Amino acid sequence: MTLQVVAGSFRDPSGFVYTKNGTLYRQVNRVFAEEYDAVRASGLYEELASAGLLVAHAEDDPAAAATPDAHVVLRPERVPFISYPYEWSFGQLKDAALLTLDVQRRALDRGFALRDASAYNVQFVDGRPILIDTLSIGRYTVGEPWIAYRQFCEHFLAPLALMAHTDVRCAALQRQYLNGIPLDLASKLLPTRTRFSPSMLLHIHLHARAQQKYQHADVKAETGGRRMTTAALRNFLTSLRDSVEGLKWEPAGTEWADYTTNTNYSDRAHDAKKARVAEFASRAGARVAWDLGANTGLFSRAVRDAGVPTVLSFDIDPAAVERNHRAIKASGERGITPFVLDLTNPSPAQGWAHEERMSLAERGPADLVLALALVHHLAISNNVPLERVAAYLAQLGRWVVIEFVPKSDSQVRRLLTNREDVFPGYTREGFEAAFAPHFTTAACVPVEESERWLYLLERR
């Protein structure tokens, strides 16, 4: 028997997540028994799960418990990929915030409330947010403010406001501040004009001031010390929702968001490349694919349509990822979830003992990795040797569909403009030699109307 507690599941004494013989479980400890039973009896769990707001779960055999103090053992549906808020686009973080408020409103209607509002309690499946922490809901005491208000503002409202009003790249602050962006910092970084916005003034600027004043007090003091009727709390939640919905960010045309329309080969050649990528994906028999440098997800969709049920679409450009996310929402399509990722500085292992949040590689490997029109950016724009590119891709996936773009290609010539060519090994022969220790070549074909080559590689 193998039992392993999920490294990031230790902060809540109510329970924890673990795997046993490969099955995922969540244990509800006896200390939370009354709360859990009350929520369960209310029908709230069923309501949330049927609405697609909470991950579905079933009560399992108590013999599957990890420790003797178990009250109930749950078997939740697995989320295909665990992502983190600093890997989400603006629209994804906004959708996760609205989901959290929706769950809080539904809970309040039945006499319950979210005990915390951590963004890490939300994951994305098929591009849509879902709450995964079954134990984050408990009884609500009438007259009390929402205990998770501050956390909601730090995890959702503050980063969204900074992305909308200051710079979308402020999203990266979430990687530094795993417990949420401090409100005093957000207040300092936001432009002065936001103080004339009633919602930003109340929930960010005045909230930050109150937080500093009552830093050793409880949430009641921080929210003014007043008792709050249930009706007043509903109005307060509506105010928060209006604040979130009022934040806008438009993904302006950027170099990479427009990249798919600025290629140097014809539509016919492009379609032929898509067909070949789909063929390679089908040949690999993949169930999970990671598309690195996916842009707005054109080839992610080709792979999905070829029969790969789960495709993660990564790109460094938040505008491209946002466009991809919006396209998924607008069409209602499934099978693709986009994320923001700088492959030269991928998400590291973070948090307590470097184990609470997993690195990108620890969340793999994928069955299939796509690296299309990517290697020249890594090797030439970022000076990453081909040998290191090969070694890292071998960590990430069993099969790799990869495109080699030679120096004679106009896109590479553009990268070499105004800089010394210090890449003598960047040749097709050098590429093949760098990848040979890690992969065998299953197929190699030219990309029509170009000097590019497309490879299907299998890890040794």
N, C-alpha and C positions, 0 to 999 in steps of 0.2 A: 504494500500500500504506500502511495506517495501523497503526502499532504503538504501544501505550501500556502502560507498566508500571503495575500497580495501585499507587497511591501508598502504601498501607499495607504493601506486600510488599517490605521491604528489609532487615529485621533479621537474617535467617537466610542465611548465605553458601552454604547447601546448595542454594538455588534461589529462585525468585520466580514470581509470577503476573503475567500480562500478557494483553492482547487484541491480536489481529492480524486485521485485516479483519473485526472484529466477533465473532471466535471467541475463547473463553476458553482459555488454555493455562497450564500450570505447567511451568516449565523445571527440570530436575534438573541441577545443575552437576557437573562432573567431580570436584570435591572430595568429593562425596557418593556417587560411583558405586558403590564397594564396599558401602557400607551399603544403598543402594537395591536393588542387585542381590540382596543376601542376603535382605532382607525379601521381595522379590518372589518369589525362589525358594522361600521357606519356605511360601508359600501363605497367609500372614497377610493380605495385602491382599484376596485373594479372600474369605477368611473374613469379614473385617470388612464388606466391601461387600455380600456376600450377606445378612448379618445386619442390614443397614440401619444400621450403626454408622459407616461411612466412606463419604463421597461416592464414587459410582462414577466411574471414569476409564478411559481407554484410552491406550495409547502411540500417538503420532501420527508423522507424517512428520518426520524430523530437519530437513528444510528449513524447517519452521515455527519453528525456534529463533530466539530473540531475540538471542543473542550467540554467538560462536564456541566458548565453553567449555561448551557444552551436552553432557550425557551422554545424556539422554533428554528428549523432549518429551511431556508428558501433556496430554490433553484431558479435563478433568473436567466432569461435569454441572454446569450453572449452578444456583446457589441463587437462588430468585426474589427474595429481599430480604435484604440484609446487615443484621443487627441487632447490638446491643451489649448486654453484660451488664446495664448500668444501665437497659435498656429491658425487662428480663424480670421476670416475677412471681417470687415466692418458689418456687413449684413448678417453674417453668421452670429457674431457676438450680439447684435441687436435681436435676432430671432431667439437666441438663448435667453436674453433678458426678458423678452415678452413671454416666453414659455414659463419662466420662473414666476412671473407675476400672475399668469393664468392659473398655474397650480396653486399659488397662494390664495387667489380669489375663490377657487373651487373648494379649497380646504376650509376657508373661513365660512363659507356657506353651510358647512357641516359641523362647525364648531372646532375646527382644527387650524393649524398654521404651520408654515415651514419653520423649523427650528434653526435652520441656517440657509443662506442663499449663496453658497459657493458656486462659482462658475464651473468648478471641477466636478460638480454633481450632474452636469449636462454633457451629453455626448451627441455626436451626429451619426445618423444611420440613413443611408440613401439621401444625403444632403439635408436631412431634417433633424432638428434638435429633439432630444428626449431626456427626461430625468432618469437617472440610474440609481439614485440613493433612496431606496425604499424606506429607510429609517430617518429621513430628514423631516418627516411630518409627525407632529405631536399635538397634544391638546392645546387649545387656545383659552387663556384666562380672560374673560370679559373685562374690559377696562384697561387692559395692558396695551402698550404700543407693539408694533411688530418688532420682535427681538432681532430679526435678521436685517433690519433696515440699513444699518451702517454697512454691513457686509455686502448687501446688494449694491449700494452706492460705490463701494470700493472695487467690487468685482465687475460691475456692469456699467453703471452710469458714468463714473469718472473716466474710464478708458474710452467709452463711446464719445463722451464730450470732448476729450482731448483729440481723438481721431477726427471728429467733425469740425472742431473750431480751431485747432492748432495745427496738427499735421498727422496724417494717417499713420505715419511711422511711429507715433507715440504708442502704438499697440505693443511695440517691443518692450515697453516698461513692464508689461505684465510678466515677462520672463524674469525680470529682476525682482519684482515684488509679487511673490507667489501667493501672499495673503491678501492681495488686492492693492491697487494704487492708493497710497495715503491721500486723504482728502485735502490736507493742507498743501501737499505737493501739487495736486491737481488744480487747486485754487490759484496757486502762484503761476502755474504754466498756462492757464486759460487766459485768453485776451480780456482786456477790461470790459469790452462790450457785453460779455456774458453776465456781468453783474446787473445789467439792465433787463435780463431775461428772468422773469419771476421763478421759473422752474430751476434754472441754474443757480440763481441767488439762494433759493431755499435749500435745495438738495445738495449743493456742492459748497458754495461760499459760506453761507451761514452755518451749514452743517459742520464744515471744517472748523469754524470758530467755536461752535458749541462743543465739538469733540475735544478741542484743546482746553477749553474751560473746565469740562467735566471729565478729563482724561482718567481720573481715578474713580469716577462714579459709574452708575449703571445706565442702561439705555433709556430708562424713564427720565433721568435727569438730562441726558443728551437731547431728548426730544421735547424738553421744556417742562418736564415734571408733571404734566397734566394726565389725568385719566382720559382714556379715549373710548368713546362708545363704539360699538361694532359698526354703526352707520358712518361714524367719523373715520374709522379705519378704512372702510370701503372707499370713502372719498379720497383718503390719503393715498391708497393704492391706485386709484384712478389718476391722481396727480402724478404719481411716479410713472404710470403707463404713458400718460400724455407727454411727459418729459422725454422718455425713451423714443416714442414715435416721432417726436418733433426734431430729433437729431438726424441730419441728413449728410451723406457724403456721396458725391458722384465720381465714379471711376473715370477720370479724364483720360483721353488718349495718351498712352505712353509708348515708349519704344517697344516694350515687350507685349503690352496688351494688344498692339496692332501688328505684332510680328507675323501672324498667320496670313495677313493680307499683303505682306511685303516680302514674300519669298522670291527666290530668283529662278523658279521653274514654273512651267505652265500648269493650268488646271488639270490637263490630262495626266501630266506626270505626277501631280499631287494626288489625284485619284488612284493612280497606279501604286503609289507609295502607301496610301491608306489600305488598299486591298492586300498588299504584301504584308503589312504590319498585322492585319487581321488574320491572315493565313498563318503567320508565325505564332501568333497568340493561340490560335486553335491547335496548332501542332504541339505547343507546350502543354496543353491540357490544363491551363491555370484556373484556379478558383479565385485567387486574389492577385491583383496586379497593382503595382505602384508606377504611375506615370510621372517621372521626374522631369521638370521643365515642361510641364503640360500646357502652359499658356492658358487658353480658354477651354481646353479639353477636347479638341478635335479628334486626336488619336485615342484619347481615353474612351470616347464614344465608339470609335471603330473597334476597339478591343472588347468593350462591353457588348456590342452588337455581334461580335464573333463568338460570344458564349461565356465570357468571363463575368461571373455574377457580381463581383465586388471590385470596383476600380477606385483607387485613391489618386486624385489628380493634384499633384504638387506644383507650385510655381513660386518664384521669388517675388513676383510683382503683385502687390495687393490689388491693383486695378484689374489685372487679368483674373485673379481668383474671385474677385467680387463679381465680375461679369459672368464667370462660370456659375457661381452660386445663384445669381439672378436667373440665368437661363434654366437651371434645374428647377427653381421654384415656379417659374412661369409655365414650363411645360409639364411639370409634375412627373418628370422622368425619374427612374430609379436606377440604382446600380453604381452611381458615381457620387463621390463626395470630394469637394476641393479643399485644399489647405494651403496656407502660406508657408514656404520653406526656402531658406537659403542653404543650398546644398554645401556651400563652402563653410558654413557655420551652422550645422544642423542642431536641432534641439538636443541638449545634453541631458545626462542623468542629473537630477536636481533634488532639492529638498533635503529632509533629514537623512543623514548618512549617505547622501547621493543615491537614494533608493526610492524616494517618495514619488518622483516623476521620472519615468523611463526615458532613456535616449531614443532617438529614432531607430537605431539599429536593434535595440532591445525589444522594440515593438514589431519587429519582423521575425524571420525573413518572409518576404512575399514569394509567391510561386513564380511571378514574372515581373521583371522591371523593364520599363521603357526608358531609354535614354536617347531620344531623337533630337538631332540638332543641338546637342548639349555638350559633347566632349570638347569641342573647340573653345567653348566659353570657359570651361574649367581649366583646360590646359594652357590656353593663350591669354585669356582675360585675367585669370587668377593664378597663373603659374603653378598649377598643380601637375606634377609629372604623371604621364600616362600610367606608369606602374602603380601609382597610388590610387588613381581613378579606378583601375581594374580591381585592386585589392578591396576597395570599399564597396564597389558594386557587388563583389562576390559575397560580402557580408549581408547585403540587402536582399538578394534573391537567388533562386536556383537557376532560372532562365533569364536571359537578358536579350532584348531586342535593341540594338544600338546602331547608330548612324555615324559613319566616319566622314567628316567634311574636310577635304584637302585644302592646302594653302592656296591653290589656284581658284578656289571658290570665292565669289565676290563677298560673301559674308565674312570669311576669314581674312581676306585682304583688307576689309574695313577695320577689323580688329587690330590688324598690324599697322594701320596708318599712324604715323607720328610716333612709332616706337620701334626699338631695335628688335630684329628677329633673332631671338636667342633660343630658338626651338628647333635645333637641327634634327632631333629625333621625332618631330611631329610629321611623320609620313605614314602612308598606309602600312608599309613594312614595319615601321616602329610601333604603330598601333597594334598590329597582330602579335608582334613579339612581346609587348607589354601585357597583353591579355592571355597569352598562351599558358603561363604557369597556373592560371586560375580557372580557365574555361577551355572547353573544346568547341570548335566551330561546327555547328549543325547545318548552317546554311549561310551563303554569302552571295548577294545579288547586287547589281548596280541599280541605282535610282535613275529612272528614265530622265533623259534630257538634262543630265548633270554629270559631274564627276564624283558624286557621292556614292558611298557603298552602304548597304544595309546588311547587318549581320544578325543571325540568331545563334546565341552562345549558350552552352549549358555548363553550369559549374562543375568542376572536377570533384 
